[in-house]
Amino acid sequence: MMNAGGSSGVHRFFDEAKAQALYASHFPVGERGGAMIDFGRAVVLECYLPFKLPGGLELPYVPLPLNGEIVHDIGRKKDVASWELEACKSGYCRCKSRPTGWRLTRPIMRALLNVTDSFINDHGRLLPGELGAWELEWHTVTFMRDCFFNPNFVLPKREESRDARAERARSRSTAWKYRHPEHARRRLR
């Protein structure tokens, strides 16, 4: 259960985070009775501990549905400056995102995976549970079950994201090549 796939910097973080979370002796309790787990980068989520799925599968933890509290978005890079972290912890930040429901937003995913925003841009649509909205968001239970706690899941590699980006670029460029018939007639005159 502790193996998250192939070896990479992200998988190392998966293993460390799972080991710490699974064997922690206690957690602070949140307003809704869940365990408060600090994922780093000022992202602290209230989680079910453990989470039982209808099919009998049990996950070590899953974040509760978001309830409109601010999700801090302090760093799009891997190393966050200490002043950014202190501003969020003290309430002097400019974070405004207040998502609700079973969703994981970009800042939460960056904290969970310990990756940069460019990794999310490149690989985000290849991760399980992607909601298909214009802003990248993932269904919480699907992502945690099929990716985060799935020992057989291997994170997408750079080559896979290149193919996906190339396909998106091709589809965008073909849309721009279409000309309205009225515009073609104007050029002939």
C-alpha positions as CSV (number, residue, x, y, z in Angstrom):
1,M,0.0,0.0,0.0
2,M,2.9,2.4,0.5
3,N,4.1,2.1,-3.1
4,A,2.6,4.8,-5.3
5,G,4.0,3.6,-8.6
6,G,7.3,4.3,-10.3
7,S,10.1,6.3,-8.7
8,S,10.0,10.1,-9.1
9,G,10.1,13.0,-6.8
10,V,6.3,13.1,-6.5
11,H,6.1,9.4,-5.7
12,R,8.6,9.9,-2.9
13,F,6.3,12.6,-1.4
14,F,3.3,10.2,-1.8
15,D,5.1,7.6,0.3
16,E,6.2,10.0,2.9
17,A,2.8,11.6,3.3
18,K,1.0,8.3,3.5
19,A,3.5,7.0,6.1
20,Q,3.1,10.1,8.2
21,A,-0.7,10.2,8.0
22,L,-1.3,6.5,8.5
23,Y,0.8,6.3,11.7
24,A,0.1,9.6,13.4
25,S,-1.2,9.0,16.8
26,H,-3.7,11.8,16.9
27,F,-5.0,14.8,14.9
28,P,-6.8,18.0,16.0
29,V,-10.5,17.8,15.5
30,G,-12.3,20.2,13.2
31,E,-15.8,21.8,13.5
32,R,-17.5,19.0,11.7
33,G,-15.8,16.3,13.8
34,G,-13.1,15.3,11.2
35,A,-9.4,15.1,11.7
36,M,-7.5,18.3,10.7
37,I,-4.6,17.3,8.4
38,D,-2.0,19.8,7.4
39,F,-0.9,19.1,3.8
40,G,1.6,21.9,3.7
41,R,1.5,25.3,1.9
42,A,-1.1,26.5,4.4
43,V,-3.6,23.9,3.2
44,V,-5.2,22.3,6.2
45,L,-8.3,20.1,5.4
46,E,-10.8,18.4,7.6
47,C,-10.8,14.7,6.7
48,Y,-12.7,11.5,7.3
49,L,-10.4,9.2,9.2
50,P,-10.8,6.4,7.9
51,F,-13.2,6.7,4.9
52,K,-15.4,3.7,4.0
53,L,-16.7,3.4,0.5
54,P,-20.0,1.7,-0.4
55,G,-18.2,-1.3,-1.9
56,G,-16.4,-2.1,1.3
57,L,-13.1,-0.5,0.4
58,E,-11.6,1.6,3.2
59,L,-9.2,4.5,2.6
60,P,-7.0,5.9,5.4
61,Y,-8.4,9.4,5.0
62,V,-10.4,11.5,2.6
63,P,-11.0,15.3,2.8
64,L,-14.6,16.2,3.8
65,P,-16.6,18.1,1.2
66,L,-15.4,21.7,1.1
67,N,-17.8,24.1,2.9
68,G,-16.9,27.5,1.5
69,E,-13.9,28.3,3.8
70,I,-10.9,30.0,2.2
71,V,-8.5,27.7,0.5
72,H,-5.1,29.3,0.6
73,D,-3.3,29.6,-2.8
74,I,0.1,30.8,-1.8
75,G,2.6,29.4,-4.2
76,R,2.5,28.1,-7.7
77,K,6.1,27.1,-7.5
78,K,7.5,24.2,-5.5
79,D,9.3,26.2,-2.8
80,V,7.1,28.6,-1.0
81,A,8.6,31.7,0.5
82,S,8.3,31.9,4.3
83,W,6.7,35.4,4.1
84,E,3.9,34.0,1.9
85,L,3.2,31.2,4.4
86,E,3.2,33.6,7.3
87,A,0.8,36.0,5.5
88,C,-1.7,33.2,5.0
89,K,-1.4,31.9,8.5
90,S,-1.9,35.4,10.0
91,G,-4.9,36.2,7.7
92,Y,-3.1,39.0,5.7
93,C,-3.2,37.1,2.4
94,R,-5.1,37.8,-0.8
95,C,-6.5,34.3,-1.1
96,K,-10.2,34.5,-2.1
97,S,-11.1,31.0,-3.3
98,R,-14.1,29.5,-1.3
99,P,-15.0,26.3,-3.0
100,T,-17.8,24.0,-1.9
101,G,-18.5,20.3,-2.4
102,W,-16.5,17.2,-3.2
103,R,-13.8,18.9,-5.2
104,L,-10.1,19.4,-5.0
105,T,-8.9,22.7,-6.4
106,R,-5.5,23.5,-7.8
107,P,-3.9,24.8,-4.5
108,I,-5.1,21.6,-2.7
109,M,-3.7,19.4,-5.5
110,R,-0.4,21.2,-5.4
111,A,-0.2,20.6,-1.7
112,L,-1.3,17.0,-1.9
113,L,1.1,16.1,-4.7
114,N,3.9,18.5,-3.7
115,V,4.2,19.7,-7.3
116,T,4.3,23.0,-9.1
117,D,1.5,24.7,-11.0
118,S,3.2,23.8,-14.3
119,F,2.9,20.1,-13.3
120,I,-0.8,20.6,-12.8
121,N,-1.1,22.4,-16.2
122,D,0.8,19.6,-18.0
123,H,-0.7,16.6,-16.2
124,G,-3.8,17.7,-14.5
125,R,-6.3,16.5,-17.1
126,L,-4.6,13.0,-17.0
127,L,-5.3,12.5,-13.3
128,P,-8.4,10.5,-12.2
129,G,-11.4,12.4,-11.1
130,E,-10.9,15.5,-13.3
131,L,-14.2,17.3,-13.4
132,G,-13.8,18.7,-17.0
133,A,-14.4,22.3,-16.0
134,W,-12.5,25.2,-17.5
135,E,-10.6,25.5,-14.2
136,L,-8.9,22.3,-13.2
137,E,-10.7,20.6,-10.3
138,W,-11.0,17.0,-9.3
139,H,-13.6,14.9,-7.6
140,T,-12.3,14.2,-4.1
141,V,-13.3,10.6,-3.6
142,T,-12.4,9.5,-7.1
143,F,-9.0,11.1,-6.9
144,M,-8.1,9.7,-3.5
145,R,-9.4,6.2,-4.4
146,D,-8.0,5.9,-8.0
147,C,-4.8,7.9,-7.6
148,F,-3.6,8.9,-4.2
149,F,-4.2,5.6,-2.4
150,N,-4.0,3.3,-5.4
151,P,-0.7,1.4,-5.3
152,N,-0.8,0.6,-9.0
153,F,-1.3,4.2,-10.2
154,V,1.7,5.8,-11.9
155,L,1.7,9.5,-12.3
156,P,1.7,10.7,-15.9
157,K,5.1,11.3,-17.5
158,R,6.2,14.3,-19.5
159,E,5.8,12.4,-22.8
160,E,2.1,11.7,-22.1
161,S,1.4,15.4,-21.3
162,R,3.2,16.4,-24.5
163,D,0.9,14.3,-26.6
164,A,-2.2,15.7,-24.8
165,R,-1.0,19.3,-25.2
166,A,-0.2,18.7,-28.9
167,E,-3.7,17.3,-29.4
168,R,-5.3,20.3,-27.7
169,A,-3.1,22.7,-29.8
170,R,-4.1,20.8,-33.0
171,S,-7.8,21.1,-32.1
172,R,-7.5,24.8,-31.3
173,S,-5.6,25.5,-34.5
174,T,-8.1,23.8,-36.7
175,A,-10.9,25.8,-35.2
176,W,-9.1,29.0,-36.2
177,K,-8.5,27.9,-39.7
178,Y,-12.2,27.9,-40.5
179,R,-13.3,31.1,-42.2
180,H,-16.8,32.4,-42.4
181,P,-18.1,32.4,-46.0
182,E,-18.9,36.1,-45.7
183,H,-15.3,36.9,-44.9
184,A,-14.1,34.9,-47.9
185,R,-16.3,36.9,-50.3
186,R,-15.0,40.2,-48.9
187,R,-11.5,39.3,-49.7
188,L,-12.4,38.4,-53.3
189,R,-13.7,41.9,-54.1
